[in-house]
């Protein structure tokens, strides 16, 4: 591992390179790394063989040492040695505490078939939410008995200001988010509950740091996001937030964004590139938690490449590192539909079997619809993750996941559902789902049980 200041110096003295040349090198070396493995995935298997996962992890270390991270602010490459990446992989914490008082939870690294339950931190992650519904919508997640923490949506306005990036309004919204989310925790009877990937209402350094001002988020109850941009790109922003987090003792919520079908053509390449970027990120942030999402290039999610990619990344890391991994569920289908509940369950199931330490998100409409997600999506994610704990038969897990995929696709084709927003399917004052939504949830859960998900209740 290296310090933030060492990373800064390397960003100033590393190889000078045009971004087009870096992109070309990345693509060439990624294809070479994949070709050397000489392995293929059976996309009908949601959870891949362990030996493939191990090979991908080793390839990721070699690729990360060869390619590094590209600093867009200096046009230089932040390089790492193979030994530094291996040291990073071998020195992560296998567990840590987050939250306060009775609401503190211990996040522990899990492995395939682990009987320990994942920590449940769902939420409308990144969903645009108006100030009017910000508290009740989040409370619909936080008040659930299965929920131990939440990940918030983006506050679209605050105190009459529209949330505009890199303006004072972004700072105002980030600070207001912190106050409102802690009010949510208090009203849910869980005042010390963990708050993940916060703030969500700010992208720039001033807003992110302002959210930790007195009365805002605290190191003891929150995790701060630092994510490598697509194409293994970073900027001074990443080092600034890493330095702030280390100074304040805040655990990071880390990730390397990789788009399946862009620089990385298939699950193998996507996994290699993602893990390489994550190890590089951890090397200067000293983080102990990573979250994962496979982003397809198309508007419609194809589950065959997406789910095996997610499972491959989880297996590769849980088998070769003691690190806490976050599964991020979600749906392209809108809220208050069976399709959304099926898809959220599906996206939580396979990663939880493969070793997710935390299950999170649980949203609808690709997270883009204003006020478009509800606590019921979070509930199905939590229940599915709990059901997946202890499942150690890869063949059986693949059978169940395939059943759910088939059920989801058949349902979506035969029964197109319009969907609803939060105020349309909840009693906002009582923060309770409508009778229609409760019935729909019960039916969807029955269908998922018949598909093989062994719900605990």
C-alpha positions as CSV (number, residue, x, y, z in Angstrom):
1,X,0.0,0.0,0.0
2,X,1.0,3.6,-0.4
3,X,0.0,6.8,1.3
4,X,-2.2,9.5,-0.3
5,X,0.8,11.8,-0.5
6,X,2.8,9.1,-2.3
7,X,-0.1,8.6,-4.7
8,X,-0.2,12.4,-5.3
9,X,3.5,12.4,-6.1
10,X,3.1,9.5,-8.5
11,X,0.2,11.4,-10.2
12,X,2.6,14.2,-10.8
13,X,5.7,12.2,-11.8
14,X,4.2,9.1,-13.4
15,X,4.3,8.4,-17.2
16,X,2.8,11.3,-19.2
17,X,0.2,9.9,-21.6
18,X,-2.6,11.1,-23.8
19,X,-5.9,9.7,-22.7
20,X,-6.4,8.1,-26.1
21,X,-3.1,6.2,-25.8
22,X,-4.0,5.1,-22.3
23,X,-7.4,3.8,-23.5
24,X,-5.7,1.9,-26.4
25,X,-3.2,0.3,-24.1
26,X,-5.9,-0.6,-21.6
27,X,-7.9,-2.4,-24.3
28,X,-4.9,-4.2,-25.8
29,X,-3.6,-5.4,-22.4
30,X,-7.0,-6.4,-21.2
31,X,-7.5,-8.6,-24.2
32,X,-4.1,-10.1,-23.7
33,X,-4.8,-10.8,-20.0
34,X,-8.0,-12.5,-20.8
35,X,-6.5,-14.6,-23.7
36,X,-3.7,-15.8,-21.4
37,X,-6.3,-17.4,-19.1
38,X,-7.7,-19.6,-21.9
39,X,-11.0,-20.0,-20.0
40,X,-14.6,-19.6,-21.0
41,X,-17.7,-19.1,-18.9
42,X,-20.9,-21.0,-19.3
43,X,-23.3,-18.1,-19.2
44,X,-26.1,-20.6,-18.3
45,X,-24.3,-21.0,-14.9
46,X,-25.0,-17.9,-12.8
47,X,-22.3,-18.8,-10.3
48,X,-19.1,-19.9,-12.1
49,X,-16.5,-22.5,-11.1
50,X,-14.1,-21.5,-8.4
51,X,-11.0,-22.2,-10.5
52,X,-12.1,-19.7,-13.0
53,X,-12.5,-17.1,-10.2
54,X,-9.0,-17.8,-8.9
55,X,-7.5,-17.4,-12.4
56,X,-9.3,-14.1,-12.9
57,X,-8.0,-12.7,-9.6
58,X,-4.4,-13.5,-10.5
59,X,-4.8,-12.0,-13.9
60,X,-6.3,-8.8,-12.3
61,X,-3.1,-8.4,-10.2
62,X,-0.9,-8.6,-13.2
63,X,-3.1,-6.4,-15.3
64,X,-3.4,-3.8,-12.5
65,X,0.4,-3.6,-12.1
66,X,0.8,-3.1,-15.9
67,X,-1.9,-0.5,-16.5
68,X,-2.4,1.5,-13.3
69,X,-4.9,4.3,-13.0
70,X,-5.1,7.4,-15.3
71,X,-5.2,10.7,-13.5
72,X,-7.3,12.9,-15.8
73,X,-6.2,16.1,-14.0
74,X,-2.5,15.5,-14.7
75,X,-2.6,13.2,-17.8
76,X,-0.2,10.9,-15.9
77,X,-0.5,7.3,-14.9
78,X,-0.6,6.4,-11.2
79,X,1.4,3.1,-11.2
80,X,1.5,0.3,-8.7
81,X,3.9,-2.7,-8.4
82,X,2.6,-6.2,-8.3
83,X,3.9,-6.5,-4.8
84,X,2.0,-3.4,-3.7
85,X,-1.3,-4.8,-5.1
86,X,-0.7,-8.2,-3.4
87,X,0.1,-6.5,-0.1
88,X,-3.1,-4.5,-0.5
89,X,-5.1,-7.7,-1.1
90,X,-3.6,-9.4,1.9
91,X,-4.0,-6.6,4.5
92,X,-7.7,-5.7,4.4
93,X,-9.7,-6.0,7.6
94,X,-11.9,-9.0,7.6
95,X,-14.4,-7.2,9.8
96,X,-15.2,-3.7,11.2
97,X,-18.0,-2.0,13.2
98,X,-20.2,0.7,11.8
99,X,-23.1,2.5,13.6
100,X,-23.6,3.6,17.1
101,X,-24.9,2.1,20.4
102,X,-27.6,-0.6,20.0
103,X,-27.7,0.0,16.3
104,X,-24.0,-0.8,15.7
105,X,-23.4,-3.7,13.3
106,X,-20.3,-5.7,12.5
107,X,-19.6,-6.1,8.8
108,X,-17.7,-9.4,8.3
109,X,-16.2,-10.8,5.2
110,X,-18.2,-13.8,3.9
111,X,-17.4,-16.6,1.5
112,X,-19.4,-18.9,-0.7
113,X,-21.9,-20.9,1.3
114,X,-21.3,-18.8,4.4
115,X,-24.0,-19.4,7.1
116,X,-23.6,-15.9,8.6
117,X,-26.3,-13.5,7.5
118,X,-25.2,-10.6,5.3
119,X,-25.7,-7.1,6.9
120,X,-28.8,-5.5,5.4
121,X,-28.4,-1.9,4.2
122,X,-31.0,-1.3,1.4
123,X,-32.2,2.1,0.2
124,X,-33.1,4.1,-2.9
125,X,-29.4,4.6,-3.8
126,X,-29.0,7.6,-6.1
127,X,-32.8,7.8,-6.8
128,X,-33.8,11.5,-7.3
129,X,-36.2,12.3,-4.4
130,X,-38.0,15.6,-3.8
131,X,-37.7,17.2,-0.4
132,X,-41.4,16.6,0.3
133,X,-41.0,12.8,0.2
134,X,-37.4,12.5,1.3
135,X,-38.1,11.5,4.9
136,X,-41.1,9.2,4.4
137,X,-39.6,7.4,1.4
138,X,-36.4,6.6,3.3
139,X,-38.5,5.7,6.4
140,X,-40.3,3.1,4.3
141,X,-36.9,1.3,4.2
142,X,-35.5,2.2,7.6
143,X,-38.5,1.1,9.6
144,X,-38.4,-2.5,8.3
145,X,-37.4,-5.0,11.0
146,X,-35.0,-6.7,8.5
147,X,-33.1,-3.5,7.9
148,X,-29.9,-2.6,9.8
149,X,-28.8,0.5,7.8
150,X,-29.7,2.4,4.7
151,X,-28.2,3.9,1.6
152,X,-29.9,7.1,0.5
153,X,-31.3,8.7,-2.6
154,X,-30.3,12.0,-4.0
155,X,-32.1,15.1,-2.6
156,X,-33.2,17.1,-5.7
157,X,-34.0,20.3,-3.9
158,X,-33.4,21.9,-0.5
159,X,-34.5,25.2,1.0
160,X,-35.9,26.3,-2.3
161,X,-32.6,25.5,-4.2
162,X,-32.4,23.1,-7.1
163,X,-29.4,20.7,-6.6
164,X,-26.9,21.8,-9.2
165,X,-23.5,20.2,-9.3
166,X,-20.5,22.4,-8.4
167,X,-22.7,25.2,-7.0
168,X,-23.5,26.3,-3.4
169,X,-26.8,24.5,-3.9
170,X,-25.0,21.2,-4.0
171,X,-23.4,22.0,-0.6
172,X,-26.8,23.0,0.8
173,X,-28.4,19.8,-0.4
174,X,-25.6,17.6,0.9
175,X,-25.9,19.2,4.4
176,X,-29.7,18.9,4.3
177,X,-29.5,15.3,3.3
178,X,-27.3,14.5,6.3
179,X,-29.9,16.1,8.7
180,X,-32.9,14.5,7.1
181,X,-31.4,11.0,6.9
182,X,-30.5,11.2,10.6
183,X,-34.1,12.2,11.3
184,X,-35.2,9.1,9.4
185,X,-33.0,7.0,11.6
186,X,-34.5,8.5,14.8
187,X,-38.1,8.1,13.6
188,X,-37.3,4.5,12.7
189,X,-36.2,3.9,16.3
190,X,-32.7,3.2,15.1
191,X,-30.8,6.5,15.8
192,X,-27.4,5.0,15.5
193,X,-28.0,2.9,12.3
194,X,-25.2,2.8,9.7
195,X,-25.6,5.2,6.7
196,X,-23.8,4.0,3.6
197,X,-22.5,5.8,0.5
198,X,-23.1,9.2,1.9
199,X,-23.6,11.9,0.9
200,X,-25.5,10.9,-2.2
201,X,-26.6,14.4,-3.0
202,X,-23.1,15.7,-3.8
203,X,-20.5,14.7,-6.4
204,X,-17.9,17.4,-5.7
205,X,-15.4,17.8,-2.8
206,X,-17.0,20.9,-1.1
207,X,-20.5,19.2,-0.9
208,X,-19.1,15.9,0.3
209,X,-17.0,17.4,3.0
210,X,-19.7,19.8,4.1
211,X,-22.0,16.9,4.8
212,X,-19.6,16.0,7.6
213,X,-19.9,19.4,9.3
214,X,-21.2,19.5,12.9
215,X,-24.7,18.1,13.0
216,X,-24.1,16.1,9.9
217,X,-22.6,12.7,9.2
218,X,-20.1,11.2,11.6
219,X,-17.2,8.7,11.1
220,X,-18.9,6.4,13.5
221,X,-22.2,6.0,11.6
222,X,-21.3,6.5,7.9
223,X,-19.3,5.3,4.9
224,X,-18.0,7.7,2.3
225,X,-18.0,6.9,-1.4
226,X,-14.8,6.9,-3.5
227,X,-15.2,5.3,-6.9
228,X,-12.8,4.9,-9.8
229,X,-14.4,6.2,-13.0
230,X,-15.0,4.0,-16.0
231,X,-11.9,3.3,-18.0
232,X,-9.8,3.2,-14.8
233,X,-9.7,7.0,-14.5
234,X,-9.3,9.1,-11.4
235,X,-8.6,12.7,-10.6
236,X,-7.6,14.9,-7.6
237,X,-11.1,14.4,-6.3
238,X,-10.3,10.8,-5.4
239,X,-7.1,11.7,-3.5
240,X,-8.8,14.7,-1.8
241,X,-11.7,12.5,-0.4
242,X,-9.2,9.7,0.5
243,X,-7.1,12.2,2.5
244,X,-10.3,13.6,4.2
245,X,-11.6,10.1,5.0
246,X,-8.3,9.0,6.5
247,X,-8.0,12.2,8.6
248,X,-11.5,11.8,10.0
249,X,-11.4,8.0,10.4
250,X,-14.2,7.4,7.9
251,X,-14.4,4.0,6.2
252,X,-14.8,4.2,2.5
253,X,-17.5,2.8,0.2
254,X,-15.3,1.9,-2.7
255,X,-15.8,0.7,-6.2
256,X,-14.3,0.7,-9.7
257,X,-17.0,1.5,-12.3
258,X,-16.7,-0.8,-15.3
259,X,-19.2,-1.0,-18.2
260,X,-19.8,-4.5,-19.6
261,X,-19.6,-4.2,-23.3
262,X,-17.4,-1.0,-23.5
263,X,-13.7,-1.4,-22.8
264,X,-14.4,-4.8,-21.3
265,X,-16.2,-7.0,-23.8
266,X,-17.3,-9.9,-21.7
267,X,-17.6,-11.2,-18.1
268,X,-14.0,-12.3,-17.9
269,X,-12.6,-9.0,-19.1
270,X,-15.0,-7.1,-16.9
271,X,-14.0,-9.0,-13.8
272,X,-10.3,-8.6,-14.5
273,X,-10.6,-4.8,-15.1
274,X,-12.9,-4.2,-12.1
275,X,-10.7,-6.1,-9.6
276,X,-7.5,-4.4,-10.9
277,X,-9.1,-1.0,-10.4
278,X,-10.4,-1.8,-7.0
279,X,-7.0,-3.1,-5.8
280,X,-5.4,0.1,-7.0
281,X,-8.1,2.2,-5.3
282,X,-7.7,0.3,-2.0
283,X,-3.9,0.8,-2.3
284,X,-4.1,4.5,-1.5
285,X,-7.4,4.8,0.3
286,X,-6.7,2.0,2.8
287,X,-10.3,0.9,2.4
288,X,-11.9,-2.3,3.7
289,X,-15.1,-2.4,1.8
290,X,-16.0,-2.6,-1.9
291,X,-19.4,-2.5,-3.6
292,X,-20.1,-4.1,-6.9
293,X,-22.4,-3.5,-9.9
294,X,-22.2,-4.7,-13.4
295,X,-23.4,-1.9,-15.8
296,X,-24.5,-3.2,-19.2
297,X,-24.2,-0.9,-22.3
298,X,-27.8,-1.7,-23.4
299,X,-30.9,-0.1,-22.0
300,X,-32.4,-3.6,-21.2
301,X,-30.5,-5.7,-18.8
302,X,-29.4,-9.1,-20.2
303,X,-29.1,-11.4,-17.2
304,X,-26.9,-14.0,-18.8
305,X,-23.8,-11.8,-18.9
306,X,-24.7,-9.6,-16.0
307,X,-25.3,-12.2,-13.2
308,X,-22.3,-14.4,-14.1
309,X,-20.1,-11.3,-14.1
310,X,-21.3,-10.2,-10.7
311,X,-20.9,-13.7,-9.3
312,X,-17.4,-14.1,-10.9
313,X,-16.2,-10.8,-9.3
314,X,-17.6,-11.9,-5.9
315,X,-16.1,-15.3,-6.0
316,X,-12.7,-14.1,-7.2
317,X,-12.4,-11.6,-4.3
318,X,-14.0,-13.7,-1.5
319,X,-11.7,-16.6,-2.4
320,X,-8.5,-14.6,-2.5
321,X,-9.1,-11.7,-0.1
322,X,-10.5,-11.2,3.4
323,X,-12.6,-8.2,2.5
324,X,-16.1,-7.0,3.0
325,X,-18.1,-6.9,-0.2
326,X,-21.4,-5.2,-0.9
327,X,-24.1,-6.5,-3.3
328,X,-26.2,-3.8,-5.0
329,X,-29.6,-5.1,-6.1
330,X,-32.0,-3.2,-8.3
331,X,-34.5,-3.4,-11.2
332,X,-35.2,-1.9,-14.6
333,X,-38.9,-2.4,-13.9
334,X,-40.9,0.1,-12.0
335,X,-42.0,0.0,-8.4
336,X,-45.2,-1.8,-7.3
337,X,-44.8,-4.5,-9.9
338,X,-44.0,-8.2,-9.6
339,X,-41.3,-7.8,-12.1
340,X,-39.4,-5.3,-9.9
341,X,-39.7,-7.6,-6.9
342,X,-38.6,-10.6,-8.9
343,X,-35.6,-8.7,-10.3
344,X,-34.5,-7.3,-7.0
345,X,-34.6,-10.7,-5.5
346,X,-32.6,-12.1,-8.4
347,X,-29.9,-9.5,-8.1
348,X,-29.6,-10.1,-4.4
349,X,-29.6,-13.9,-4.5
350,X,-26.5,-14.9,-6.5
351,X,-24.0,-12.4,-4.9
352,X,-25.3,-13.3,-1.4
353,X,-24.6,-17.0,-2.1
354,X,-21.2,-16.1,-3.5
355,X,-20.2,-14.2,-0.4
356,X,-21.6,-10.7,-0.1
357,X,-21.0,-9.3,3.3
358,X,-23.6,-6.5,2.8
359,X,-26.7,-6.5,0.7
360,X,-27.8,-3.0,-0.4
361,X,-29.8,-0.8,-2.7
362,X,-33.2,-2.4,-3.6
363,X,-34.7,0.1,-6.1
364,X,-36.8,0.2,-9.2
365,X,-36.9,2.0,-12.6
366,X,-33.1,1.8,-13.0
367,X,-32.9,4.3,-10.1
368,X,-33.8,7.2,-12.5
369,X,-37.5,7.9,-11.7
370,X,-38.2,10.7,-9.3
371,X,-39.6,9.3,-6.1
372,X,-39.6,6.0,-8.0
373,X,-38.5,3.4,-5.4
374,X,-40.0,2.1,-2.1
375,X,-39.2,0.1,1.0
376,X,-40.9,-3.0,-0.4
377,X,-38.0,-3.4,-2.9
378,X,-35.6,-3.2,0.0
379,X,-37.7,-5.8,1.9
380,X,-37.5,-8.4,-0.8
381,X,-33.7,-7.8,-1.1
382,X,-33.2,-8.3,2.6
383,X,-35.4,-11.4,2.8
384,X,-33.7,-13.0,-0.3
385,X,-30.2,-12.3,1.1
386,X,-31.1,-13.9,4.4
387,X,-32.5,-16.9,2.5
388,X,-29.3,-17.3,0.5
389,X,-27.1,-17.6,3.6
390,X,-25.7,-21.1,4.1
391,X,-26.4,-22.3,0.5
392,X,-23.3,-24.2,-0.4
393,X,-24.4,-26.2,-3.4
394,X,-23.4,-24.4,-6.5
395,X,-25.5,-26.5,-8.8
396,X,-28.6,-25.9,-6.7
397,X,-27.9,-22.2,-6.5
398,X,-27.6,-22.0,-10.2
399,X,-30.9,-23.9,-10.6
400,X,-32.7,-21.5,-8.4
401,X,-31.3,-18.4,-10.1
402,X,-32.1,-19.8,-13.5
403,X,-35.7,-20.5,-12.4
404,X,-36.1,-16.9,-11.3
405,X,-34.6,-15.5,-14.5
406,X,-37.0,-17.6,-16.6
407,X,-39.9,-16.6,-14.4
408,X,-39.0,-12.9,-14.6
409,X,-38.7,-12.9,-18.4
410,X,-41.9,-14.8,-19.0
411,X,-43.8,-12.6,-16.6
412,X,-42.4,-9.4,-18.1
413,X,-43.4,-10.5,-21.6
414,X,-46.9,-11.7,-20.8
415,X,-47.8,-9.2,-18.1
416,X,-46.4,-5.7,-18.8
417,X,-47.0,-3.7,-15.7
418,X,-47.2,0.1,-15.6
419,X,-45.7,0.6,-12.1
420,X,-46.1,3.4,-9.6
421,X,-44.1,6.0,-7.7
422,X,-43.8,6.1,-3.9
423,X,-46.7,8.5,-3.2
424,X,-48.9,6.4,-5.6
425,X,-48.5,3.1,-3.8
426,X,-47.9,4.2,-0.1
427,X,-49.9,6.0,2.5
428,X,-47.3,8.7,2.9
429,X,-48.5,9.9,6.4
430,X,-48.4,6.4,7.9
431,X,-45.5,5.3,5.7
432,X,-47.4,2.0,4.9
433,X,-47.7,0.3,1.5
434,X,-51.1,0.2,0.0
435,X,-53.2,-3.0,0.3
436,X,-52.7,-3.6,-3.4
437,X,-48.9,-3.5,-2.9
438,X,-49.0,-5.8,0.1
439,X,-51.0,-8.3,-1.8
440,X,-48.7,-8.0,-4.8
441,X,-45.7,-8.5,-2.5
442,X,-47.2,-11.7,-1.0
443,X,-47.9,-13.1,-4.4
444,X,-44.4,-12.3,-5.7
445,X,-42.8,-13.9,-2.6
446,X,-44.9,-17.0,-3.1
447,X,-43.8,-17.2,-6.7
448,X,-40.1,-16.8,-5.7
449,X,-40.5,-19.5,-3.1
450,X,-41.9,-21.9,-5.7
451,X,-38.8,-21.0,-7.9
452,X,-36.7,-22.3,-5.1
453,X,-35.6,-19.4,-2.9
454,X,-35.8,-20.8,0.7
455,X,-37.2,-17.9,2.6
456,X,-36.9,-18.1,6.3
457,X,-40.5,-16.9,7.0
